[in-house]
Amino acid sequence: MKQAILISVALMVLFTGTANALVTKTFDDVENEVNMRWDNLPLENLTKEQKKERSTLKSVLRWFDKESLTSKKDAKLIKSIVKKLNKFYVEDKKMLGLLATATDAFADEFYANMDEHNRGYGFISETNRRRKAADKANLKVAGLKTMFEEEVDLKELAKLVKKFEGSVAGYGKKVIAALKKEDLTAHQRAFLVDLTEGYLGAESCMTCHEDAGTHMLEAGHWKWQGTTANVPGFEGDELGKNQIINNFCIAVPSNEKRCTQCHPGYGYADNTFDFTNADALDCLVCHDTTGTYAKDKKTAGLPVAGTDLKNVAMNVGAPSRANCGSCHFFAGGGDNVKKGDLGSSLVAPTKAMDVHMGSDGGNFACQKCHETVEHKIPGNQLQDSGRVSCEDCHDTADLSSSYHTGGHLGRMACQTCHIPTFSRQLPTKTWWDWSVAGDADRVPVMDANGKPDYDKMKGEFIWEKDVAPALRWYNGTWSKTFIGRNDVAADLDATFVLGAPLGDSGSGKIYPFKLMKGIQPVDAGNGTILVPHLFPKNAEDTDAYWKGYDWNNALSSGAADAGQTYSGSFTWIETEMYLALNHEVAPRDQARKCATCHGSMGNTGNFPWAELGLSDPLPAPAPK
């Protein structure tokens, strides 16, 4: 209430003003010049031109002596003064210079006070009984602006509408003082009180969080690469998402403008992007709590047009599952497409969906497990940012259940039993055939999950739900395929493994993985797994496959951007890759049971004993 009273009083003062002569200091020099020219005119024997000048100056001096009760009155008087002097001294550079300087200064003052008025007006709630009076006042402000914009014929005078003078001096201070007494968060106070220019991007954030910006510039999420630690043969190299080839949308180079919808920055449109530019950081994508912030799909990471960035900035907080999921849940081109255990079903899951993230379970935020230090987030498969494991929280010594005995803990990861299936709510892609893309006549058929088997832009798919994982030995290291490093297939008729966990019975444990298979382009001459240019860089870019639907042009352009050598001819190769599964941890009663794996207990056939180089120690009894 106190705040509302202050605002209402300030508005009243704004439109009543005080009885004073024209006291605009910015026009003091103009008044002095007019007085000097008046004094320099002869008293008699005036020429016709001097008589006109005398009449002009007399009128102007009379206007300077008038009382002005409001800013509106001041503005009208100034308009009259400038118009008359400008007309008479049309070629007098000194006078015109003084008029322009004074008017600009008055305009600056007008702008600032207008801004303060609008800021204060914004704090009067819709339900406040004084809102009606404030609305009328605001209409007067708008009317003042319109009047001067429409009537003025001098450029300098057009600026008068943007600044109140004198009578609202101190109004902003009163609003700020009221705000400081309110229960505001630090970020709300920063943007409502201190940063009057609004949200300016990372620059605004780093006013207080300079260290965070510095740390972020070194983070893997920002650089999309880092010092490789977990890929034998590439230790110490700077590699990551920018260099990896997969069998979804294949690779980043030449497709940055689309891929970087999921980059925590602005403007990553091609390989010239400056990763040292802190001003390009997108702090809001991870810290928005309003649910109103989203990246545009086609603008290299810029927010959707019309987003109230200041409001988002005023209400930032710790990242939520929705923040992380805005990228990670939609990797590969859609909800749950890529990973299979990361989809929108984890934004607000139940315990039955994930015991850790379920609202009726642990209700974990992502950073509960991915504990972040200086914006470096552990869990990256390539970089040594720190592994995240179940044992970080669960002491295996406390696991006394019979299910954990008999060497299980030494040979099997927790996930193997506790993620018996994945994609339990949302289907995931398990097959992607690029070779049949481009058929405009093919009509997609919807599968049992309501997903299409075909897309002209991307080819043929298989979707699966409630999928049994592929089980493999894993010791924490991987084979990965990097552009220009190990991207050549020795046999075009064999399946090319783009990425797979490494390990064996002597160096690892059995872990669950999603196995993704597909068909993608390969250089028929040199065997290079090619990077296609898919997403148009601009309206004229017909080389992009999704524009011209010409594979040869798309592959030639993509290879050039990726630094690959293209022989000029291509064919197709079958590929596969493995993706780690660590989410959608099922409740205890849904975990694997003895009978799931062991023959004597009714093995359902989904434990690959032979494939893992093992034999069932409890085989089914021989038939009698």
Secondary structure, 3 states (H helix, E strand, C coil): CHHHHHHHHHHHHHHHCCCEECCCHHHHHHHHHHHHHHHHCCCCCCCHHHHHHHHHHHHHHHHHHCEECCHHHHHHHHHHHHHHHHHHCCCCHHHHHHHHHHHHHHHHHHHHHHHHHHHHHCCCCCCCCCHHHHHHHHHHHHHHHHHHHHHCCCHHHHHHHHECCCCCCCHHHHHHHHHHHCCCCHHHHHHHHHCCCCCCCHHHHCCCCHHHHHHHCCCHHHHCCEEECCCCCCCCCEECCCCECCCCCCCCCCCHHHHHHHCCECCCCCCCCCCCCHHHECCHHHHECCCCCCECCCCCCCECCCCCHHHHHHCECCCCHHHHHHHHCCCCCCCCCCCCCCCHHHCCCCCCCCCCCCCCCCCCCHHHCCCCECCECCCCCCECCCCCCHHHCCCHHHCCCHHHCCCHHHHECHHHHHCCCECCCCCEEEEEEHHHCCCCCCCCCECCCCCECEECCCEEEEEECCECCEEEEECCEEEECECCCCCECCCCCCCEEEEEEECCCCCCEEEEEEEEEEEEEEECCCCEECCCCCCCCCCCCCCCHHHHCCHHHHHHHHHHHHCCCCCCCEEEEEEEEEEECCCCCCCHHHCCCHHHHCHHHCCCCCCCCHHHCCCCCCCCCCCC
